[in-house]
Amino acid sequence: MNSIGDDCNELKKQYDACFNNWFSERFLKGETDDSVCAPIFKVYQECVKRAMREQKIELREIETDYTTASEFDNNNSATGSGKPQGSQNKS
Amino acid sequence: MVVTASTCCTETVFDYSWIHVVSAYWNRYPNPSSTHVLTEDTIRREVRDGKLYSRRLLSKTNPVPKWGARFYNNLPVKIVEDSVLDPVKKTFTTFTRNLGMKKIMKVDEIVVYSEQKDGRTLAVRRAYISSQVFGFSRAIRAFGIERFKSNGHKASNGFNYVLRRMFPQNQLAASS
């Protein structure tokens, strides 16, 4: 998959490879130290942030803290009106 | 200004273990059902209290019906996806929202992936869709809900395609 910055594709590929390996071989096996991909992540981030600035993507909206489940429900339940529709489909 | 929102839930069972589903999740794109997804980037990631927090930025094409063209330009829409993965409890929750154009249509979606008793993975998806366009919000919301449903099918088809390719030997049979 391409990066939003054309010149970030190679860095993204390297980072994704590092992350995927760390994720299955270490993190899912109980290891929480994520420093192994930190150097490549840093370089990749510099590239992506530059591309985002160039494309005038609002960074402020992106630099907030992570959404949490309770926050999500609070933000949405105040205006929620429709009934949930359930449907089970085996895929 | 009237702001209304609708919620909508769908449940999907993937015939793969939770471990396989979350491993494939990061490699979901591209797939044959995701031609509308143009770019994908991780813009933030860390481990906190043993959980993995990620933020990704996606851009997607945004085809709209003719009557909607006066509200939208056809520029790619940017989506922010936050996620929390708890490897001990085996839960993975994703939150997505659109950046910009929120007065026209704001879509907040949450998907929770968890392990079923039979070892397969259940995904529960909910969305809140709202619009502030006077006189058109009902039509826009209805369109949003239809889009939500068809995108949901596309997303699980595409995800299953990736799961089969990554883990051809690991498909689980339904227990019932």
Interface residues (C-beta under 8 A of the other chain):
Chain A: M1 N2 S3 I4 C8 K12 Y15 D16 F19 N20 F23 S24 F27 L28 G30 T32 D33 D34 F41 Y44 Q45 V48 K49 M52 I57 E58 E61 I62 Y66 T67 T68 A69 F72 N75 N76 T79 G80 S81 G82 K83 P84 Q85 G86 S87 Q88 N89 K90 S91
Chain B: V3 T4 A5 S6 T7 C8 C9 T10 E11 T12 V13 F14 D15 I19 V22 S23 W26 N27 Y29 P30 V37 L38 T39 E40 D41 T42 I43 R44 R45 E46 V47 G50 L52 Y53 R55 L57 S59 K78 V80 D82 V84 P87 T93 F95 R97 L99 G100 D108 I110 R126 Y128 S130 S156 N157 N160 A174
